[in-house]
């Protein structure tokens, strides 16, 4: 019969759906075993057993998961207290016996209900067989057509009220019933108007069912649409026949909507399966990462901390990934848990060998606490700030201490630091006007420096140092202006140093040209020695440049990469300038002999040039340090 709906495959899909839903959303996941026992006992007392299956499965999963978590917590505590893994034995737990007793009670109630349901179905089946016999006998009755039709309506109502019959008997029973109903209509040949009215009523009812089925195609939940469709099919079977000319078209309409809903339901579970396979691949990759970390031999506290942070991040990622396929889900979790346990057991063994070091670390941190407490009432804001920052830096460099003392000693150190900085913040809280005045003074000093930069004459290293000293003495500016005005100051200072180096470089080369005459008086040998000395220095500087350029790649991986790389590039640039200057000196030595008359003033100028060049390099290094 083309109107038969559910199949064994659909029933299996429904079972799969219930299982997947239970795994993906468990409202009892955070309950203790005792709470779960109370919940299950209450459900068995208060709710119909036929409505408990999903909750019982969810409670069972949560119960055994809570049990495993409790055993893992006991194992962790046992190992942390010095116990060996192989000696661990979980504590006795009477919750499991109570829980199994409740599960047995549930199964007994469930089986009893199922037996009663099967008995009800058999009674319904017998009742419907009897109704069919009575429909068959209607054609032999002596009542009027009206009485016969009323009796037929009563039989139809009894058929609807009889209830559900066994699944395997639905098709044959319905076809037999439908056959005799149609025979009844054909045999008694009821009034066409009455028959048409009945067929029209049935047509309207089935049209409404078809529309409801089509509306279910817009239902967001594929599972919800599927369940509602089953109800519509039950109602469809209870409605009587329709006119022959619309029968096939109406059924095709209802069937087309049913096909789409069933396909979407099937696609939904196929999608869940594909997602679970992807989840298994992702979890396998995480297992491999943890296993790799667990096999690495770390030898320092810093390395262990870095690896532990990676493990914790991996565990966070694990929690965001859904279930793997049911047959693999427990195995992949046990693999991940075993890898994590192996890592932390190895880490624990490492720290057990560091007990003496941890004790030394505690003493070192206590010493820093004493020093910080000695500074907390100081009013030498700048020096004390620097001192406390230095103490904080030392604190970070000291290794770990025991958990028992770690929080306590840190709070003590932090309290002393907070005390000083709170007093400092209060002291400087009313200095906004002073900061604004300092900003004006620094802007004025910048204008003076820019003017000196424009003069391009009589600039010395001492002049620049004096500008830097005056700048530092002015004091703080508003925080919003700090970076901008400091950047402008560095820019102007860099310009002054560039100008100073240019003047000194030119003066140095001029004095070197005058010095060549003295070198030439020593003959070709003296010239060769000077030339070799300069070339040796060039080779040394080129070697230094090579080392610095190689180090840039190393600095790129450090925390302060940008500042370190900038300093190295500045060194390389200055070194290249030195090479260019020395190359120019070699060219001067290689020219035909010139013999200017050397003077005492020339020698003094050469000496002064060398001294000034050294000072300029020192100033450049000072500027780099400030940056």
C-alpha positions as CSV (number, residue, x, y, z in Angstrom):
1,X,0.0,0.0,0.0
2,X,1.6,3.3,-1.0
3,X,0.4,5.1,2.2
4,X,2.6,3.0,4.5
5,X,5.3,5.2,6.1
6,X,7.8,4.1,8.7
7,X,10.4,1.4,8.2
8,X,13.0,-0.4,10.2
9,X,15.7,1.8,8.8
10,X,13.8,4.9,10.0
11,X,13.5,3.5,13.5
12,X,17.3,2.8,13.5
13,X,17.9,6.4,12.5
14,X,15.8,7.6,15.3
15,X,17.8,5.5,17.8
16,X,21.0,6.9,16.4
17,X,19.6,10.4,16.8
18,X,18.8,9.8,20.5
19,X,22.3,8.5,21.1
20,X,24.0,11.4,19.4
21,X,21.8,13.9,21.2
22,X,22.7,12.3,24.5
23,X,26.4,12.6,23.8
24,X,26.3,16.2,22.6
25,X,24.3,17.8,25.4
26,X,24.4,16.2,28.9
27,X,22.6,18.4,31.5
28,X,23.9,16.2,34.3
29,X,27.6,16.5,33.4
30,X,28.6,18.5,36.5
31,X,26.7,16.5,39.1
32,X,28.4,14.3,41.8
33,X,27.6,10.6,42.0
34,X,25.5,11.0,45.1
35,X,23.5,13.8,43.4
36,X,23.0,11.6,40.3
37,X,21.7,8.7,42.5
38,X,19.2,11.0,44.1
39,X,18.0,12.4,40.8
40,X,17.6,8.9,39.3
41,X,15.7,7.7,42.4
42,X,13.3,10.7,42.2
43,X,12.7,10.1,38.5
44,X,11.8,6.5,39.1
45,X,9.3,7.5,41.7
46,X,7.7,10.5,40.0
47,X,7.9,10.1,36.2
48,X,6.5,7.5,33.7
49,X,9.2,4.9,32.9
50,X,8.6,5.2,29.2
51,X,9.8,8.9,29.3
52,X,13.0,8.2,31.2
53,X,15.3,6.6,28.6
54,X,17.2,9.7,27.5
55,X,17.7,11.0,31.0
56,X,18.8,7.6,32.4
57,X,21.4,7.2,29.6
58,X,22.7,10.8,30.3
59,X,22.8,10.2,34.0
60,X,24.6,6.9,33.5
61,X,27.3,8.6,31.3
62,X,27.7,11.4,33.8
63,X,27.8,8.9,36.8
64,X,30.7,6.8,35.4
65,X,32.5,9.9,34.1
66,X,32.3,11.4,37.6
67,X,33.6,8.2,39.0
68,X,36.6,8.2,36.6
69,X,37.2,11.8,37.5
70,X,37.2,11.0,41.2
71,X,39.6,8.1,40.7
72,X,41.9,10.4,38.6
73,X,41.8,13.0,41.4
74,X,42.7,10.3,44.0
75,X,45.5,9.1,41.8
76,X,46.9,12.6,41.3
77,X,46.8,13.3,45.1
78,X,48.4,9.9,45.8
79,X,51.3,10.6,43.4
80,X,51.8,14.2,44.5
81,X,52.1,12.9,48.1
82,X,54.9,10.7,47.0
83,X,53.1,7.5,46.2
84,X,54.2,5.3,43.3
85,X,51.7,4.9,40.4
86,X,51.7,1.1,40.5
87,X,50.8,1.2,44.2
88,X,47.7,3.3,43.8
89,X,44.3,1.8,44.6
90,X,41.1,3.8,44.6
91,X,39.1,4.2,47.7
92,X,36.0,2.1,48.3
93,X,32.8,3.5,46.7
94,X,29.4,2.3,47.7
95,X,27.7,4.7,45.3
96,X,28.2,2.2,42.4
97,X,26.2,-0.5,44.1
98,X,23.3,1.9,44.8
99,X,23.4,3.2,41.3
100,X,23.3,-0.3,39.8
101,X,20.4,-1.2,42.0
102,X,18.5,1.8,40.7
103,X,19.4,0.8,37.1
104,X,18.1,-2.7,37.7
105,X,14.8,-1.2,39.1
106,X,14.6,1.0,36.0
107,X,15.1,-1.9,33.6
108,X,12.5,-4.0,35.5
109,X,9.9,-1.1,35.2
110,X,10.9,-0.5,31.6
111,X,10.5,-4.2,30.7
112,X,7.2,-4.4,32.5
113,X,5.9,-1.4,30.6
114,X,7.2,-2.8,27.3
115,X,5.4,-6.1,28.0
116,X,2.2,-4.2,28.9
117,X,2.6,-2.2,25.7
118,X,2.9,-5.3,23.6
119,X,-0.1,-6.8,25.3
120,X,-2.1,-3.6,24.5
121,X,-0.9,-3.8,20.9
122,X,-2.1,-7.4,20.7
123,X,-5.5,-6.5,22.2
124,X,-5.7,-3.6,19.7
125,X,-4.9,-6.0,16.9
126,X,-7.6,-8.4,18.0
127,X,-10.1,-5.6,18.4
128,X,-9.4,-4.3,14.9
129,X,-9.7,-7.8,13.4
130,X,-13.2,-7.9,15.1
131,X,-14.0,-4.5,13.6
132,X,-13.1,-5.8,10.1
133,X,-15.4,-8.7,10.6
134,X,-18.2,-6.4,11.6
135,X,-17.5,-4.2,8.6
136,X,-17.8,-7.3,6.4
137,X,-21.1,-8.2,8.0
138,X,-22.6,-4.7,7.4
139,X,-23.4,-5.6,3.8
140,X,-25.7,-8.4,5.0
141,X,-27.6,-6.4,7.5
142,X,-31.4,-5.5,7.3
143,X,-31.1,-2.0,8.7
144,X,-31.9,1.1,6.7
145,X,-29.1,2.8,4.9
146,X,-29.0,5.5,7.5
147,X,-28.8,3.0,10.3
148,X,-26.1,1.0,8.5
149,X,-24.1,4.2,7.8
150,X,-24.3,5.2,11.4
151,X,-23.1,1.7,12.5
152,X,-20.3,2.1,10.0
153,X,-19.3,5.5,11.5
154,X,-19.3,3.9,15.0
155,X,-17.0,1.1,13.6
156,X,-14.7,3.7,12.2
157,X,-14.5,5.5,15.5
158,X,-13.9,2.2,17.3
159,X,-11.1,1.6,14.8
160,X,-9.5,4.9,15.7
161,X,-9.9,4.3,19.4
162,X,-8.5,0.8,19.3
163,X,-4.9,1.9,19.6
164,X,-1.6,0.9,18.1
165,X,-1.0,-2.6,16.8
166,X,2.3,-4.5,16.4
167,X,4.6,-2.9,13.8
168,X,4.9,-6.0,11.6
169,X,1.1,-6.3,11.3
170,X,0.2,-2.7,10.4
171,X,0.5,-3.0,6.7
172,X,-1.6,-6.2,6.2
173,X,-4.2,-5.1,8.7
174,X,-4.6,-1.6,7.1
175,X,-4.9,-3.0,3.6
176,X,-7.5,-5.6,4.7
177,X,-9.5,-2.9,6.6
178,X,-9.3,-0.5,3.7
179,X,-10.4,-3.2,1.2
180,X,-13.5,-4.0,3.2
181,X,-14.3,-0.3,3.7
182,X,-14.2,0.3,0.0
183,X,-16.3,-2.8,-0.6
184,X,-18.8,-1.4,2.0
185,X,-19.0,1.8,0.1
186,X,-19.4,0.1,-3.3
187,X,-22.0,-2.5,-2.0
188,X,-24.5,-0.4,-0.2
189,X,-24.3,2.4,-2.8
190,X,-25.1,5.1,-0.4
191,X,-26.5,8.4,-1.5
192,X,-24.1,10.1,-3.9
193,X,-24.5,13.4,-2.2
194,X,-23.7,11.8,1.2
195,X,-20.8,9.9,-0.2
196,X,-19.4,12.9,-2.0
197,X,-19.7,14.9,1.2
198,X,-17.8,12.3,3.0
199,X,-15.1,12.1,0.3
200,X,-14.8,15.8,0.3
201,X,-14.4,15.9,4.1
202,X,-11.7,13.3,3.8
203,X,-10.0,15.2,0.9
204,X,-9.9,18.4,3.0
205,X,-8.5,16.5,6.0
206,X,-5.7,14.9,3.8
207,X,-5.0,18.2,2.0
208,X,-4.5,19.8,5.4
209,X,-2.1,16.9,6.4
210,X,-0.2,17.4,3.1
211,X,0.1,21.2,3.8
212,X,1.4,20.4,7.4
213,X,3.9,18.0,5.9
214,X,5.1,20.7,3.4
215,X,5.3,23.2,6.3
216,X,7.6,20.8,8.1
217,X,10.2,21.2,5.3
218,X,10.8,24.7,6.8
219,X,11.3,23.4,10.3
220,X,14.9,24.3,11.4
221,X,15.4,21.0,13.3
222,X,15.6,18.0,11.0
223,X,14.9,15.7,14.0
224,X,11.9,17.6,15.1
225,X,10.5,17.6,11.6
226,X,11.0,13.9,11.4
227,X,9.1,13.1,14.6
228,X,6.2,15.4,13.7
229,X,6.0,13.7,10.3
230,X,5.4,10.3,12.0
231,X,2.4,11.8,13.7
232,X,1.1,13.1,10.4
233,X,1.4,9.6,8.9
234,X,-0.6,8.1,11.8
235,X,-3.3,10.7,11.2
236,X,-3.3,10.1,7.4
237,X,-4.0,6.4,8.0
238,X,-7.0,7.2,10.2
239,X,-8.7,9.4,7.6
240,X,-11.1,7.7,5.2
241,X,-10.8,7.4,1.4
242,X,-11.0,10.3,-1.1
243,X,-12.3,10.5,-4.7
244,X,-10.4,8.2,-7.1
245,X,-9.5,11.1,-9.4
246,X,-7.6,13.0,-6.7
247,X,-6.3,10.0,-4.7
248,X,-3.0,9.5,-6.5
249,X,-2.2,13.2,-6.8
250,X,-2.9,13.9,-3.1
251,X,-0.8,11.0,-2.0
252,X,2.1,12.0,-4.3
253,X,2.0,15.5,-2.7
254,X,2.1,14.1,0.8
255,X,4.7,11.5,-0.2
256,X,7.0,14.1,-1.8
257,X,7.1,16.2,1.3
258,X,7.7,13.1,3.4
259,X,10.6,12.1,1.1
260,X,12.3,15.5,1.5
261,X,11.9,15.4,5.3
262,X,13.3,11.9,5.6
263,X,16.2,12.7,3.4
264,X,17.1,15.8,5.4
265,X,16.9,13.7,8.6
266,X,19.2,11.1,7.0
267,X,21.6,13.9,5.8
268,X,21.7,15.3,9.3
269,X,23.0,12.1,10.7
270,X,25.5,11.7,7.9
271,X,26.8,15.2,8.7
272,X,27.2,14.2,12.4
273,X,29.2,11.1,11.3
274,X,31.4,13.2,9.1
275,X,32.0,15.8,11.8
276,X,32.8,13.0,14.3
277,X,35.4,11.6,11.9
278,X,37.0,15.1,11.6
279,X,36.9,15.4,15.4
280,X,38.8,12.1,15.6
281,X,41.5,13.4,13.2
282,X,41.9,16.6,15.2
283,X,42.1,14.7,18.5
284,X,44.6,12.3,17.0
285,X,46.8,15.3,16.0
286,X,46.6,16.7,19.6
287,X,47.6,13.3,21.0
288,X,50.6,13.2,18.8
289,X,51.6,16.8,19.9
290,X,51.3,15.8,23.6
291,X,53.2,12.6,23.1
292,X,56.0,14.5,21.4
293,X,56.2,16.9,24.4
294,X,56.1,14.0,26.8
295,X,59.1,12.5,25.2
296,X,61.2,15.7,25.2
297,X,63.9,15.8,27.8
298,X,63.7,19.3,29.4
299,X,66.4,20.3,31.8
300,X,65.3,23.7,33.2
301,X,62.4,25.3,35.0
302,X,61.8,27.7,32.1
303,X,61.6,24.8,29.5
304,X,59.2,22.9,31.7
305,X,57.0,25.9,32.2
306,X,56.9,26.6,28.4
307,X,56.1,23.0,27.7
308,X,53.4,23.0,30.4
309,X,51.8,26.1,28.9
310,X,51.7,24.3,25.6
311,X,50.0,21.2,27.2
312,X,47.4,23.5,28.9
313,X,46.6,25.2,25.6
314,X,46.3,21.8,23.9
315,X,43.9,20.7,26.6
316,X,41.8,23.8,26.1
317,X,41.6,23.1,22.4
318,X,40.7,19.5,23.2
319,X,37.6,20.7,25.1
320,X,36.4,22.7,22.2
321,X,36.3,19.6,19.9
322,X,33.2,17.6,19.9
323,X,32.8,13.8,20.1
324,X,34.7,11.3,18.0
325,X,32.8,8.3,16.5
326,X,31.4,6.2,19.4
327,X,33.7,3.2,18.8
328,X,36.8,5.5,18.9
329,X,35.7,8.2,21.5
330,X,36.9,6.4,24.6
331,X,40.1,5.1,23.1
332,X,41.2,8.5,21.8
333,X,40.4,10.1,25.2
334,X,42.4,7.4,27.0
335,X,45.3,8.0,24.7
336,X,45.2,11.7,25.3
337,X,44.9,11.3,29.0
338,X,47.8,8.8,29.1
339,X,50.1,11.2,27.2
340,X,49.2,14.1,29.5
341,X,49.7,12.0,32.6
342,X,53.1,10.8,31.2
343,X,54.2,14.4,30.7
344,X,53.2,15.6,34.2
345,X,54.7,12.5,35.8
346,X,58.0,13.2,34.1
347,X,57.8,16.9,35.2
348,X,57.0,15.8,38.7
349,X,60.0,13.6,38.8
350,X,62.2,16.5,37.5
351,X,61.0,18.8,40.3
352,X,61.5,16.2,43.0
353,X,65.1,16.4,42.1
354,X,65.0,20.1,42.5
355,X,63.9,20.3,46.2
356,X,67.1,21.8,47.4
357,X,67.1,24.4,44.6
358,X,63.4,25.2,45.5
359,X,64.5,25.8,49.1
360,X,67.3,28.1,47.9
361,X,64.8,29.9,45.7
362,X,62.5,30.5,48.7
363,X,65.3,32.0,50.7
364,X,66.3,34.2,47.8
365,X,62.7,35.5,47.5
366,X,62.5,36.0,51.3
367,X,65.6,38.2,51.0
368,X,64.0,40.2,48.3
369,X,60.9,40.7,50.5
370,X,63.1,42.1,53.2
371,X,64.8,44.5,50.8
372,X,61.4,45.6,49.3
373,X,60.0,46.2,52.8
374,X,63.0,48.3,53.7
375,X,62.2,50.5,50.6
376,X,58.4,50.8,51.0
377,X,58.5,54.0,53.1
378,X,61.2,55.7,51.0
379,X,60.5,59.1,49.5
380,X,63.4,59.0,47.0
381,X,60.9,58.2,44.3
382,X,63.2,57.8,41.3
383,X,66.0,55.7,43.0
384,X,63.5,53.6,44.9
385,X,61.4,53.0,41.8
386,X,64.5,51.8,40.0
387,X,65.5,49.7,43.0
388,X,62.1,48.0,43.2
389,X,62.0,47.4,39.5
390,X,65.4,45.8,39.8
391,X,64.1,43.6,42.7
392,X,61.1,42.6,40.6
393,X,63.4,41.7,37.7
394,X,65.5,39.5,40.1
395,X,62.3,38.0,41.4
396,X,61.4,36.8,37.9
397,X,64.9,35.4,37.4
398,X,64.6,33.2,40.6
399,X,63.2,29.8,40.0
400,X,60.0,28.3,41.4
401,X,59.3,27.7,45.1
402,X,57.1,25.1,46.8
403,X,53.3,25.6,46.4
404,X,53.0,25.8,50.2
405,X,55.0,29.0,50.3
406,X,54.7,30.4,46.8
407,X,51.5,32.4,47.2
408,X,52.4,33.6,50.7
409,X,55.9,34.9,49.8
410,X,54.6,36.6,46.6
411,X,51.8,38.4,48.5
412,X,54.5,39.7,51.0
413,X,56.7,40.9,48.2
414,X,53.8,42.4,46.3
415,X,52.5,44.2,49.4
416,X,55.8,46.0,49.9
417,X,55.9,47.1,46.3
418,X,52.3,48.2,46.2
419,X,52.8,50.2,49.4
420,X,55.6,52.2,47.8
421,X,53.9,52.8,44.5
422,X,50.6,53.8,46.1
423,X,52.5,56.4,48.1
424,X,54.3,57.5,45.0
425,X,51.0,57.8,43.0
426,X,49.6,59.9,45.8
427,X,52.7,62.1,45.9
428,X,52.6,62.7,42.1
429,X,48.8,62.9,41.9
430,X,48.8,66.7,42.1
431,X,51.7,67.4,39.8
432,X,49.8,67.8,36.5
433,X,50.6,71.5,36.4
434,X,54.3,70.8,37.0
435,X,54.2,68.3,34.1
436,X,52.7,70.9,31.8
437,X,55.4,73.4,32.8
438,X,58.0,70.7,32.1
439,X,56.5,70.1,28.7
440,X,56.8,73.9,27.9
441,X,60.4,73.9,29.1
442,X,61.3,70.8,27.0
443,X,59.7,72.3,23.9
444,X,61.7,75.5,24.4
445,X,64.9,73.4,24.7
446,X,64.0,71.6,21.5
447,X,63.8,75.0,19.7
448,X,67.2,75.9,21.0
449,X,68.7,72.6,19.8
450,X,67.1,72.9,16.4
451,X,68.6,76.4,16.1
452,X,72.0,75.0,17.0
453,X,71.5,72.3,14.4
454,X,70.9,74.9,11.7
455,X,74.1,76.8,12.6
456,X,76.2,73.7,11.7
457,X,79.3,75.2,13.3
458,X,81.2,75.0,16.6
459,X,79.4,71.9,17.7
460,X,81.2,69.6,20.3
461,X,80.4,66.4,22.1
462,X,80.2,68.3,25.4
463,X,77.5,70.6,23.9
464,X,75.3,67.6,23.1
465,X,75.9,66.1,26.5
466,X,74.9,69.4,28.1
467,X,71.6,69.3,26.1
468,X,71.0,65.8,27.3
469,X,71.7,66.7,30.9
470,X,69.4,69.7,30.8
471,X,66.6,67.6,29.2
472,X,66.9,64.9,31.9
473,X,66.8,67.6,34.7
474,X,63.5,69.1,33.5
475,X,61.5,66.1,34.7
476,X,58.3,64.4,33.6
477,X,55.7,65.7,31.1
478,X,52.0,64.7,30.7
479,X,51.9,61.0,29.9
480,X,50.0,61.6,26.6
481,X,52.8,63.8,25.3
482,X,55.7,61.7,26.7
483,X,56.3,59.5,23.7
484,X,55.9,62.2,21.0
485,X,58.2,64.7,22.6
486,X,60.8,62.0,23.5
487,X,60.8,60.8,19.9
488,X,61.3,64.4,18.7
489,X,64.2,64.9,21.2
490,X,65.9,61.7,19.9
491,X,65.4,62.9,16.4
492,X,67.1,66.2,17.1
493,X,69.9,64.6,19.1
494,X,70.6,62.1,16.3
495,X,70.8,65.1,13.9
496,X,73.3,66.8,16.2
497,X,75.4,63.6,16.4
498,X,75.3,63.2,12.6
499,X,76.4,66.8,12.2
500,X,79.2,66.3,14.8
501,X,80.4,63.1,13.2
502,X,80.4,64.8,9.7
503,X,82.5,67.7,10.9
504,X,84.9,65.5,12.9
505,X,85.2,63.1,9.9
506,X,86.1,65.9,7.6
507,X,88.6,67.4,10.1
508,X,90.1,64.0,10.7
509,X,90.7,63.3,7.0
510,X,92.2,66.8,6.5
511,X,94.6,66.1,9.4
512,X,95.4,62.7,8.0
513,X,96.3,64.2,4.6
514,X,98.7,66.5,6.4
515,X,100.1,63.6,8.4
516,X,101.0,61.6,5.3
517,X,104.0,63.8,4.8
518,X,105.5,62.6,8.1
519,X,104.8,59.0,7.1
520,X,106.4,59.5,3.7
521,X,109.6,60.7,5.3
522,X,109.9,57.2,6.8
523,X,110.2,55.8,3.3
524,X,108.2,53.1,1.4
525,X,108.5,50.7,4.3
526,X,106.7,53.1,6.7
527,X,104.0,53.7,4.1
528,X,103.5,49.9,3.7
529,X,103.3,49.4,7.4
530,X,100.6,52.1,7.7
531,X,98.7,50.7,4.8
532,X,98.8,47.2,6.3
533,X,97.7,48.5,9.7
534,X,94.6,50.1,8.1
535,X,93.8,47.1,6.0
536,X,94.1,44.8,9.1
537,X,91.6,47.0,10.9
538,X,89.3,46.9,7.9
539,X,89.4,43.1,7.9
540,X,88.6,43.0,11.6
541,X,85.6,45.4,11.2
542,X,84.3,43.3,8.2
543,X,84.5,40.2,10.4
544,X,82.6,42.0,13.1
545,X,79.9,43.0,10.6
546,X,79.6,39.4,9.5
547,X,79.0,38.3,13.1
548,X,76.5,41.1,13.7
549,X,74.5,40.2,10.5
550,X,74.4,36.6,11.6
551,X,73.1,37.6,15.0
552,X,70.2,39.5,13.5
553,X,68.5,36.2,12.7
554,X,69.0,35.1,16.3
555,X,67.7,38.3,17.8
556,X,64.5,38.0,15.7
557,X,63.4,35.2,18.0
558,X,63.9,37.0,21.3
559,X,61.2,39.0,23.2
560,X,62.9,42.4,22.7
561,X,63.7,41.7,19.0
562,X,63.0,45.1,17.6
563,X,65.3,47.0,20.0
564,X,68.1,44.5,19.8
565,X,68.0,44.4,16.0
566,X,67.9,48.2,15.7
567,X,71.1,48.4,17.9
568,X,72.9,45.8,15.8
569,X,71.9,47.6,12.6
570,X,73.3,50.9,14.0
571,X,76.6,49.1,14.8
572,X,76.8,47.7,11.3
573,X,76.1,51.1,9.8
574,X,78.8,52.8,11.9
575,X,81.2,50.0,11.0
576,X,80.6,50.5,7.3
577,X,81.3,54.2,7.7
578,X,84.6,53.4,9.3
579,X,85.5,51.1,6.4
580,X,84.7,53.8,3.9
581,X,86.9,56.3,5.8
582,X,89.8,53.8,6.1
583,X,89.4,52.9,2.4
584,X,89.8,56.6,1.6
585,X,92.9,56.8,3.8
586,X,94.5,53.9,1.8
587,X,93.7,55.8,-1.5
588,X,95.6,58.8,0.0
589,X,98.6,56.6,0.9
590,X,98.6,55.1,-2.7
591,X,98.9,58.6,-4.4
592,X,102.3,59.9,-5.5
593,X,104.3,61.3,-2.7
594,X,103.5,64.7,-1.5
595,X,105.5,66.5,1.1
596,X,103.7,69.2,3.0
597,X,105.7,70.6,5.8
598,X,104.6,68.9,9.1
599,X,104.0,71.3,12.0
600,X,103.4,70.8,15.7
601,X,99.9,72.1,15.1
602,X,99.3,69.4,12.5
603,X,100.2,66.6,15.0
604,X,98.1,68.2,17.7
605,X,95.1,68.4,15.2
606,X,95.5,64.7,14.3
607,X,95.6,63.7,17.9
608,X,92.5,65.8,18.6
609,X,90.7,64.3,15.7
610,X,91.3,60.8,17.0
611,X,90.1,61.8,20.5
612,X,87.0,63.5,19.1
613,X,86.1,60.5,16.9
614,X,86.2,58.3,20.0
615,X,84.0,60.7,21.9
616,X,81.5,60.8,19.0
617,X,81.3,57.0,18.9
618,X,80.7,57.0,22.6
619,X,77.9,59.6,22.3
620,X,76.3,57.5,19.6
621,X,76.3,54.5,21.9
622,X,74.8,56.6,24.6
623,X,72.0,57.7,22.3
624,X,71.4,54.0,21.3
625,X,71.1,53.1,24.9
626,X,68.5,55.8,25.6
627,X,66.5,54.5,22.7
